Amino acid sequence: MNRLGSATSPYLRQHADNPVHWREWDADALAEAAARDVPILLSIGYASCHWCHVMAHESFEDPATAELMNADFVCVKVDREERPDLDAVYMNATVAMTGQGGWPMTCFLTPDGAPFYCGTYYPKQPRGGMPSFTQLLTAITDTWRNRRDDVDKAADQVTEALRAQATGLPDAEFAVVPELLDKAVLAVAADEDRTNGGFGGAPKFPPSALLEGLLRHWERTGDRSVFELVERTAEAMARGGIYDQLRGGFARYAVDTAWLIPHFEKMLYDNALLLRAYAHLARRAPATPLESLPHRVARETVEFLLADLGTAEGGFASALDADTQLEPGGPGVEGATYVWTPSELIGELGPLDGVWAAEAFGVTTAGNFEQGTSVLTRRSDPVDSEQSARFDRLRAQLSRVRAQRPQPARDDKVVTAWNGMAITALAEAGAALEEPSWVAAAVRCGRFLLDVHLVDGRLRRASLDGVVGTPPGVLEDYGWCATGLLALYQATGEPDWLAAAQLVLDAAVAHFADPERPGSWFDTADDAETLVARPRDPIDGATPSGTSVLAEALLTASAVADPEAAVRYRELADHTLARGAVLLARAPRTAGHWLAVAEAAVRGPIQIAIAATEKSSAATELLATARAAAPGGSIVLAAPPDTAPLLADRPLVNGTPAAYVCRGSVCDLPVTDPADLATALQR
């Protein structure tokens, strides 16, 4: 029987009506495989994955295919977003066997979980040199029954390779010094696609964390070419089809090199990370008569997060699907919600506005997508307030029309790490761009994580409809939760956020550290389920690695915690960064978040402590100046003297609010004038 109906994952629930006898990953599933002497068929995917839907429709919904699966395998479904530990282990196995990975991931395991054959999507019928899924099932069953020695040998070899890969970063080879970071940025800049912005070829993913690291590098060095690189990439993405020109928010990646055609799924993690980068860029963008592009994109991205991904409990849902189901029970159609034709625009807006909108959004009769339709782009901005008002009116009208179309499904699962990213971005952006409602949204989300996801001092990975699931948090959950709570502490000045951040951070140190190698961290806790290998991947990918995020949390905490804890956090941060330096030296494009943290570290990090007994206009001006002018990664906190570790022995000056600027342990004289503070932060 199918056992997915009560799962806490929307992805698993999507498969609850399959004729396949799916079950979740647990000890009972492995025990059943051993008792029946059959392999485990492990299928890993996620709710917004287009090809996961295709394989489900072709194979998992087919009774004849399900009969083969049920007879010869124990069939296990896993949501990669809910169980990133399982996904990491078996993705490494898939890449090792095939040279590539992706989802859906299809792995065949021995009853003790050792992989012996792995792949990704398999079609219903043979094509392009690929066997059909049923041919694969038959071949695996034959091999299991008649060539068990080959199975055991393959499983042993792959397991040994997985364990060898999980050794983590080597002992420190390079020092985290400005020269290392300068060379890393030069190497990154050499890889830029100067024509289209960004890096690499198709498919093209937003380099979210790398943009933040490059901005911090420019702030430290003043290298204008680095700032221009960030501007080119940020503008190219914001003007292309990867950005939703009507509702805001970014798709997961572009299928081409010019950011034109998106893979339409919209993930919380992309939008949270990009919000952080665009809000940072907005603080540094030249003044314009109308709203600057990075400020507009930051604002629209927040609007998307709140309107389209916000949950009733205060958290943020994981994703919007790539596909739209146009007919009940029918297959999903990728991008159907989002594309337009000129005749549709004219029909909705009238001849004059319709033609104007088609020109503004790049909609042509030939189309840039499928069947003569176009993904909206925005190659220029309005030149005056009248044109801007017209654009906003038509954009709002088209958005209302689009809302009446069938909509992509939403994965309502609230993932701890990704919500920590959202908290961080909203708190930082709201404070820096003076948008208190954004900070308030971050506060609601932070309270939800602490109330629901923090159970007996430990984090759980995800919740659904306010009910927390059983999978434990992994390293990135602890790192991003702590980072977000520390951002809330700075944005609000409320000490409870610092206490909560330290609780989460201390739990991470206690359960994820490699006791034999300071600065090396596992991605799963010491008391988590034992898998064939304990995953440990320090490389930044679509999201920063758990290790680099924990380094940020440790570095930030070292500047705001009490002295004893601060020393401990800083030692751990330095050990961690020292190991990460090898990535900055040898593969800097895979170390975007490492670069961001390292740039903050080599500057101290900069700390701006504002001593103020009340929220006077003088204190408000100092705080606004600090938030606007401080480089990324700086610590900014306003509080009464001696009420927080960062404000210890930092009094008012002649009864006036004062700002204390320190770089590491070296401090300037306090200043009371916002202009003097801005000057101090420019050094």
NUDOMI-48868 format. One line per 10 residues: for each residue x, y, z of C-alpha. Coordinates in Angstrom, 1 decimal. Layout:
<pts>
X:Y:Z; ...
</pts>
This chain:
<pts>
0.0:0.0:0.0; 1.0:3.6:-0.6; 2.0:5.3:2.7; 2.6:8.9:1.7; -0.9:10.3:2.5; 0.1:11.5:6.0; 3.6:12.8:5.0; 4.6:16.4:6.0; 6.1:17.0:2.6; 3.8:18.3:-0.2
6.1:16.6:-2.7; 5.5:13.2:-1.0; 1.8:13.9:-0.9; 1.8:14.6:-4.6; 2.6:10.8:-5.0; 0.1:9.6:-2.4; -2.4:8.5:-5.1; 0.2:6.6:-7.2; -0.4:2.9:-7.6; 3.2:2.5:-6.4
3.5:1.2:-2.8; 5.6:4.2:-1.9; 6.8:4.6:1.7; 9.0:7.2:3.4; 12.7:6.6:4.2; 13.0:4.9:7.6; 14.4:1.9:9.3; 11.3:-0.2:8.6; 11.8:0.3:4.8; 15.3:-1.0:5.0
14.2:-3.9:7.2; 11.4:-4.8:4.7; 14.0:-4.9:1.9; 16.2:-7.2:3.9; 13.2:-9.5:4.8; 12.0:-9.7:1.2; 15.6:-9.9:-0.2; 14.9:-7.2:-2.8; 16.6:-3.9:-3.6; 15.4:-0.5:-2.5
14.2:1.8:-5.3; 14.9:5.3:-4.0; 13.3:8.2:-5.9; 14.4:11.7:-4.8; 12.9:14.9:-6.1; 11.0:18.0:-5.0; 7.6:19.5:-5.5; 8.4:22.2:-8.0; 10.6:20.0:-10.2; 9.4:19.8:-13.8
11.0:16.5:-14.8; 9.9:14.9:-11.5; 6.3:15.6:-12.6; 7.1:14.2:-16.1; 8.4:10.9:-14.7; 5.6:10.6:-12.2; 3.0:11.1:-15.0; 4.7:8.7:-17.4; 5.7:5.9:-15.0; 4.6:6.3:-11.4
0.9:6.8:-12.3; 1.0:3.8:-14.7; -0.5:0.6:-13.2; 1.7:-1.7:-15.2; 4.9:0.1:-14.2; 3.8:0.2:-10.6; 3.2:-3.5:-10.6; 6.8:-4.1:-11.6; 8.0:-1.7:-8.9; 5.9:-3.2:-6.2
6.8:-6.8:-7.0; 10.6:-6.5:-7.1; 11.5:-3.5:-5.0; 10.8:-1.6:-1.8; 9.9:1.8:-3.2; 10.9:4.8:-1.2; 10.2:8.5:-2.0; 12.3:11.3:-0.5; 11.8:15.0:-0.7; 15.3:16.4:-1.2
14.4:19.6:0.5; 13.2:17.8:3.6; 16.1:15.3:3.7; 19.1:17.1:2.3; 21.4:14.6:4.0; 20.0:11.7:1.9; 20.0:13.8:-1.2; 23.7:14.7:-0.7; 24.8:11.2:-0.2; 22.9:9.7:-3.2
23.6:12.7:-5.4; 27.3:12.1:-4.9; 26.8:8.5:-5.8; 24.8:9.4:-8.9; 27.5:11.8:-10.1; 30.2:9.3:-9.4; 28.5:6.7:-11.5; 27.1:8.8:-14.4; 29.2:12.0:-14.4; 26.2:14.2:-13.8
23.3:14.6:-11.4; 19.8:16.1:-11.2; 16.3:15.4:-10.3; 14.4:13.2:-10.3; 17.1:11.0:-8.9; 16.7:7.3:-9.3; 18.9:5.0:-7.1; 18.9:1.3:-6.5; 20.3:0.3:-3.1; 21.0:-2.8:-1.1
18.9:-3.3:2.0; 21.6:-1.6:4.1; 21.4:1.6:2.0; 24.5:1.1:-0.2; 23.9:2.3:-3.8; 24.8:0.0:-6.6; 23.1:1.7:-9.6; 22.1:5.4:-9.9; 20.6:7.7:-12.5; 18.2:10.5:-12.9
15.1:10.7:-15.2; 14.2:7.6:-17.2; 11.5:7.9:-20.0; 8.5:5.7:-20.4; 9.8:4.6:-23.8; 13.4:4.2:-24.9; 14.8:7.3:-26.6; 18.0:9.1:-27.2; 20.1:6.1:-26.2; 18.3:5.9:-22.8
16.5:2.7:-21.8; 12.9:2.9:-20.8; 12.2:2.9:-17.1; 10.6:-0.6:-17.3; 13.6:-1.9:-19.2; 15.8:-0.6:-16.4; 13.7:-2.2:-13.7; 13.8:-5.6:-15.5; 17.6:-5.3:-15.9; 18.1:-4.4:-12.2
15.9:-7.3:-11.0; 17.8:-9.7:-13.2; 21.2:-8.5:-11.9; 20.0:-8.7:-8.3; 18.8:-12.3:-8.7; 21.5:-13.7:-10.9; 24.6:-11.6:-10.4; 24.6:-10.7:-6.7; 28.4:-10.6:-6.5; 28.4:-7.8:-9.1
25.9:-5.9:-7.0; 27.9:-6.3:-3.8; 31.1:-5.3:-5.5; 29.6:-2.2:-7.0; 28.0:-1.2:-3.7; 31.2:-1.6:-1.8; 33.2:0.4:-4.4; 30.7:3.3:-4.4; 30.4:3.3:-0.6; 34.1:3.5:-0.2
34.3:6.4:-2.7; 31.5:8.2:-0.8; 33.3:7.9:2.5; 36.5:9.1:0.9; 34.7:12.2:-0.5; 33.4:13.1:3.0; 36.8:14.0:4.5; 36.1:17.8:4.3; 38.6:20.6:3.6; 42.3:20.0:4.2
44.2:21.7:7.0; 44.9:25.3:6.4; 47.1:25.9:3.4; 46.5:29.6:2.8; 46.0:32.6:5.1; 42.8:34.6:4.9; 44.5:37.9:4.0; 43.6:40.7:1.6; 46.0:39.4:-1.1; 44.2:36.1:-1.2
40.8:37.8:-1.7; 42.2:40.1:-4.3; 43.5:37.1:-6.4; 40.2:35.3:-5.9; 38.2:38.2:-7.3; 40.6:38.6:-10.2; 40.0:35.0:-11.1; 36.2:35.4:-10.8; 36.2:38.5:-12.9; 38.1:36.7:-15.7
35.2:34.2:-16.0; 32.6:36.9:-16.4; 30.3:36.8:-19.4; 30.8:40.4:-20.5; 28.1:40.2:-23.1; 25.3:38.8:-21.1; 26.3:39.3:-17.5; 26.9:36.5:-15.0; 29.2:33.6:-15.4; 29.4:30.4:-17.5
27.1:29.2:-20.2; 23.6:27.7:-20.3; 21.9:26.8:-18.1; 22.7:30.0:-16.2; 22.1:30.3:-12.5; 22.0:33.5:-10.4; 25.4:34.0:-8.7; 23.6:35.2:-5.6; 26.2:34.8:-2.8; 29.0:35.7:-5.1
27.4:39.1:-5.9; 27.3:39.8:-2.2; 31.0:38.9:-1.8; 32.0:41.0:-4.8; 30.1:44.0:-3.4; 32.0:43.6:-0.1; 35.3:43.4:-2.0; 34.6:46.6:-3.9; 33.7:48.3:-0.6; 37.1:47.3:0.8
39.2:48.0:-2.2; 37.4:50.7:-4.1; 38.0:48.7:-7.3; 35.4:50.2:-9.6; 35.6:47.3:-12.2; 34.3:44.9:-9.5; 31.3:47.2:-8.8; 30.6:47.4:-12.6; 30.7:43.6:-12.8; 28.1:43.4:-10.1
26.0:46.1:-11.8; 26.1:44.3:-15.2; 25.0:41.0:-13.8; 22.3:42.5:-11.6; 20.9:44.5:-14.4; 21.0:41.7:-16.9; 19.1:39.4:-14.6; 16.5:42.0:-13.6; 15.8:42.9:-17.3; 15.6:39.3:-18.5
12.8:36.7:-18.4; 14.4:35.0:-15.3; 12.8:37.9:-13.4; 9.1:38.1:-13.1; 8.3:41.5:-14.6; 4.8:41.6:-13.3; 4.9:40.1:-9.8; 8.6:40.3:-8.9; 10.8:37.4:-7.8; 13.3:35.3:-9.7
13.0:31.9:-11.3; 15.6:29.3:-10.4; 17.7:29.6:-13.5; 17.7:30.6:-17.2; 18.0:27.9:-19.9; 20.0:30.3:-22.1; 23.0:32.5:-21.6; 21.2:35.8:-21.9; 18.8:35.3:-18.9; 15.9:35.3:-21.3
14.0:32.0:-20.8; 13.6:30.8:-17.3; 13.1:27.4:-15.8; 9.9:28.7:-14.3; 10.1:27.3:-10.7; 10.6:30.1:-8.2; 12.5:29.1:-5.0; 12.5:30.9:-1.7; 16.3:30.5:-1.3; 17.0:32.2:-4.7
14.8:35.2:-3.9; 16.1:35.5:-0.3; 19.7:35.5:-1.4; 19.1:37.8:-4.3; 17.2:40.2:-2.1; 20.2:40.5:0.1; 22.4:41.3:-2.8; 20.1:43.7:-4.6; 19.3:45.6:-1.3; 23.0:45.9:-0.7
23.5:47.2:-4.3; 20.6:49.6:-3.8; 22.5:51.3:-1.0; 25.5:51.8:-3.3; 23.7:52.6:-6.6; 24.0:56.2:-8.0; 21.1:58.5:-7.2; 18.5:58.7:-10.0; 15.4:60.9:-10.5; 13.2:57.8:-10.3
13.6:54.7:-8.2; 16.9:52.9:-9.1; 16.8:49.5:-10.7; 18.3:47.6:-7.7; 16.0:49.4:-5.3; 13.0:48.5:-7.4; 14.0:44.9:-7.7; 14.6:44.7:-4.0; 11.2:46.2:-3.3; 9.4:44.0:-5.8
11.2:40.9:-4.5; 10.0:41.6:-1.0; 6.5:42.1:-2.3; 6.7:38.7:-4.0; 8.0:37.0:-0.9; 5.2:38.4:1.3; 2.3:38.0:-1.2; 3.2:34.7:-2.9; 5.3:32.8:-0.5; 4.2:34.0:2.9
2.3:31.5:5.1; -0.4:32.2:7.6; 1.9:31.3:10.5; 4.5:33.9:9.5; 7.0:31.7:7.7; 7.7:31.4:4.0; 6.8:28.6:1.7; 9.5:26.7:-0.2; 8.6:27.3:-3.9; 6.2:27.8:-6.7
6.1:25.0:-9.3; 7.6:25.2:-12.7; 4.5:23.8:-14.3; 0.9:25.0:-14.4; -1.9:22.4:-14.6; -4.3:23.8:-17.1; -6.8:20.9:-16.8; -7.6:18.9:-13.6; -5.7:15.6:-13.8; -3.8:16.7:-16.9
-0.1:17.1:-17.2; 1.5:20.4:-16.1; 2.6:22.9:-18.8; 5.8:24.7:-18.0; 5.5:28.5:-17.9; 1.8:28.5:-19.0; 0.9:31.1:-16.3; 3.6:33.6:-17.3; 3.7:34.0:-21.1; 1.9:36.4:-23.4
1.2:37.2:-27.1; 0.7:40.7:-28.6; -3.0:39.9:-29.2; -3.5:39.0:-25.6; -2.0:42.3:-24.5; -4.1:44.3:-26.9; -7.2:42.3:-25.9; -6.7:43.1:-22.2; -5.3:46.7:-22.5; -6.8:48.0:-25.7
-4.9:48.9:-28.9; -2.8:51.9:-27.7; -1.8:50.5:-24.3; -1.5:47.0:-25.7; 1.0:47.9:-28.4; 2.9:50.1:-25.9; 3.1:47.3:-23.4; 4.2:44.8:-26.1; 7.1:47.1:-26.9; 7.9:47.7:-23.2
7.9:44.0:-22.3; 9.5:42.6:-25.5; 6.4:40.7:-26.7; 6.5:40.0:-30.4; 4.4:38.1:-32.9; 7.3:35.6:-33.4; 7.6:35.1:-29.6; 10.7:34.2:-27.6; 9.2:31.0:-26.0; 7.1:28.2:-27.3
4.2:28.4:-29.8; 4.6:32.1:-30.5; 4.4:33.2:-26.9; 6.8:35.5:-25.1; 8.3:35.6:-21.6; 8.2:39.2:-20.5; 11.4:41.2:-20.4; 12.1:44.8:-19.5; 15.1:46.3:-21.5; 14.7:49.9:-20.4
13.0:51.9:-17.6; 10.6:54.8:-17.9; 12.3:58.1:-18.5; 10.0:60.4:-16.6; 7.2:60.2:-13.9; 4.4:60.2:-16.5; 5.9:57.2:-18.3; 6.6:55.5:-15.0; 2.9:56.0:-13.9; 1.7:54.5:-17.2
4.0:51.5:-16.8; 3.0:50.9:-13.3; -0.7:51.1:-14.2; -0.4:48.6:-17.1; 1.8:46.3:-15.0; -0.8:46.2:-12.3; -3.6:45.6:-14.8; -1.7:42.7:-16.4; -0.8:41.3:-13.0; -4.6:41.2:-12.1
-5.3:39.5:-15.4; -2.6:36.9:-14.9; -3.9:36.2:-11.4; -7.1:34.9:-13.1; -5.2:32.2:-15.0; -4.5:28.8:-13.6; -1.6:29.2:-11.2; 1.4:27.0:-10.5; 1.2:24.9:-7.3; 2.9:26.1:-4.2
5.1:23.9:-2.0; 3.9:25.1:1.5; 6.7:23.4:3.3; 8.6:25.9:5.5; 12.3:25.0:5.5; 14.4:26.3:8.4; 17.5:27.3:6.4; 15.7:29.0:3.7; 13.5:30.9:6.2; 16.8:31.9:7.9
17.9:33.4:4.6; 14.7:35.3:4.3; 15.0:36.6:7.8; 18.5:37.8:7.1; 17.6:39.5:3.9; 14.4:41.1:5.1; 16.0:42.4:8.3; 19.1:43.8:6.6; 17.2:45.3:3.7; 14.5:46.7:5.9
17.0:48.3:8.2; 19.2:49.7:5.5; 16.5:51.0:3.2; 14.3:52.2:6.0; 11.4:49.8:5.4; 10.2:48.9:8.9; 7.4:46.6:7.5; 10.2:44.4:6.1; 11.8:44.1:9.5; 8.5:43.3:11.0
8.0:40.4:8.5; 11.5:39.1:9.5; 10.5:39.3:13.2; 7.3:37.3:12.5; 9.3:34.6:10.7; 12.0:34.5:13.4; 9.3:34.0:16.1; 7.7:31.2:14.1; 11.0:29.4:13.7; 11.8:29.7:17.5
8.2:28.7:18.5; 7.8:25.8:16.0; 11.1:24.6:14.5; 13.2:24.8:17.7; 12.3:21.7:19.8; 14.1:20.9:23.0; 17.0:23.2:22.0; 17.4:21.5:18.6; 16.2:22.6:15.2; 14.0:20.5:13.0
14.3:20.8:9.2; 10.8:21.8:8.1; 7.2:22.2:9.0; 3.9:22.2:7.1; 0.8:24.2:8.1; 2.4:25.1:11.4; 3.2:21.5:12.3; 6.9:20.6:12.5; 8.2:17.5:10.9; 10.5:14.9:12.3
13.6:15.2:10.1; 16.3:17.0:12.2; 18.0:20.2:11.1; 21.2:20.0:9.2; 24.2:22.4:9.4; 22.8:25.0:7.0; 19.6:25.1:9.1; 21.6:26.1:12.2; 23.9:28.4:10.3; 21.1:30.4:8.6
18.8:30.4:11.6; 21.6:31.9:13.8; 22.6:34.4:11.1; 19.0:35.5:10.7; 18.5:35.9:14.5; 21.7:37.9:14.7; 20.4:40.2:11.9; 17.2:40.6:13.9; 19.2:41.5:16.9; 20.9:44.3:15.0
17.7:45.5:13.3; 15.6:45.7:16.5; 18.2:46.0:19.3; 16.1:43.4:21.3; 18.5:41.2:23.4; 16.3:38.1:23.2; 17.3:37.6:19.6; 21.0:37.5:20.6; 20.2:34.9:23.3; 18.3:32.7:20.8
21.1:33.0:18.2; 23.7:31.9:20.8; 21.5:28.9:21.8; 21.3:27.8:18.2; 24.9:28.5:17.5; 26.1:26.6:20.6; 24.0:23.6:19.6; 25.6:23.6:16.2; 29.1:23.7:17.7; 28.2:20.9:20.1
26.8:18.5:17.4; 28.3:19.3:14.0; 32.0:20.0:14.7; 34.6:17.5:13.8; 36.4:17.1:17.2; 39.6:16.0:15.5; 39.8:18.9:13.0; 39.0:22.4:14.3; 37.1:24.4:11.8; 35.8:21.3:10.0
32.1:20.6:10.1; 29.8:17.8:9.2; 26.5:18.6:7.5; 24.6:16.2:9.8; 24.6:16.1:13.6; 26.6:13.6:15.6; 23.3:11.9:16.8; 21.6:11.9:13.3; 20.7:8.8:11.4; 23.8:6.8:10.3
24.0:6.7:6.5; 26.5:5.0:4.3; 28.6:8.2:4.6; 28.3:11.2:6.9; 27.9:14.1:4.4; 30.2:17.0:4.5; 30.3:19.4:1.6; 31.9:22.8:2.1; 31.5:24.1:-1.5; 29.0:26.8:-2.1
26.4:25.8:-4.7; 23.0:27.2:-5.6; 22.9:27.9:-1.8; 25.9:28.6:0.4; 27.4:25.6:2.1; 26.4:25.0:5.7; 30.0:25.5:6.6; 30.4:28.9:5.1; 27.1:30.0:6.6; 28.2:28.8:10.0
31.4:30.8:9.5; 29.3:33.9:9.0; 27.2:33.2:12.1; 30.3:32.6:14.2; 32.0:35.8:13.0; 29.0:38.0:13.6; 28.4:36.4:17.1; 32.0:37.0:18.0; 31.4:40.8:17.7; 28.2:41.0:19.7
28.5:38.2:22.4; 29.9:38.5:25.9; 33.7:38.4:26.0; 34.1:34.8:26.9; 31.8:33.5:24.2; 33.1:36.0:21.7; 36.6:34.6:22.0; 35.4:31.1:21.5; 33.3:32.1:18.5; 36.1:34.0:16.9
38.6:31.1:17.2; 36.1:28.8:15.5; 35.4:31.3:12.8; 39.1:31.8:12.1; 39.7:28.0:12.0; 36.8:27.6:9.6; 37.8:30.4:7.3; 41.4:29.1:7.3; 40.1:25.8:5.9; 37.8:27.6:3.4
40.8:29.6:2.1; 41.7:26.7:-0.2; 38.5:27.2:-2.1; 39.1:30.9:-2.5; 42.6:30.1:-3.8; 41.7:27.3:-6.2; 38.0:27.5:-7.1; 36.7:31.0:-6.2; 33.5:30.7:-8.3; 32.4:27.9:-5.9
33.2:30.1:-2.9; 30.9:33.1:-3.2; 29.7:33.0:0.4; 33.2:32.2:1.6; 34.3:35.4:-0.1; 31.6:37.4:1.6; 32.5:36.2:5.0; 36.2:36.5:4.5; 35.8:40.1:3.3; 34.0:40.9:6.5
36.7:39.1:8.5; 39.7:40.9:7.1; 38.1:44.2:8.0; 37.5:43.3:11.6; 34.6:42.9:11.1; 33.6:46.5:11.3; 31.5:47.2:14.4; 29.4:50.4:14.8; 28.0:50.6:18.4; 25.6:53.5:18.9
25.1:54.5:22.5; 21.7:56.1:22.9; 19.4:56.2:25.9; 16.3:56.9:23.8; 15.2:57.0:20.2; 16.0:60.7:19.8; 16.4:62.3:16.4; 20.1:62.4:17.0; 20.3:58.7:17.7; 18.0:58.0:14.7
20.2:60.0:12.3; 23.4:58.2:13.6; 21.7:54.8:13.2; 20.4:55.6:9.7; 23.8:56.8:8.6; 25.5:53.7:10.0; 23.1:51.4:8.2; 23.4:53.2:4.9; 27.1:53.6:4.9; 28.5:50.5:6.6
30.0:47.9:4.3; 28.3:44.6:4.0; 29.1:42.3:6.9; 29.5:45.1:9.3; 27.8:44.9:12.8; 25.5:47.8:13.5; 23.7:48.0:16.9; 22.0:50.9:18.8; 21.3:50.4:22.5; 21.7:52.2:25.8
25.2:52.1:27.3; 26.2:49.0:29.1; 23.0:47.1:28.1; 24.7:44.9:25.5; 28.2:43.5:25.2; 28.9:45.7:22.2; 27.9:48.8:24.3; 29.9:47.9:27.4; 31.9:50.9:28.6; 30.7:53.0:25.7
28.9:56.0:27.2; 27.1:59.0:25.7; 29.4:61.9:24.9; 28.4:65.0:26.8; 24.9:63.6:27.1; 24.6:63.1:23.4; 24.2:59.8:21.4; 27.6:58.6:20.2; 28.8:56.1:17.6; 31.8:54.0:18.3
33.5:52.5:15.2; 35.8:49.6:15.6; 37.7:47.3:13.2; 38.4:44.1:15.1; 39.9:45.3:18.3; 41.0:48.7:17.0; 38.6:51.5:17.7; 38.2:55.1:16.6; 37.3:58.0:18.9; 33.5:58.2:19.3
31.6:60.6:17.0; 28.3:62.4:17.5; 27.8:63.9:14.1; 26.4:61.7:11.3; 28.7:63.3:8.8; 31.7:62.4:10.9; 30.4:58.8:11.1; 30.0:58.6:7.4; 33.5:59.8:6.9; 34.8:57.3:9.4
33.0:54.4:7.5; 34.6:55.5:4.2; 38.1:54.8:5.4
</pts>
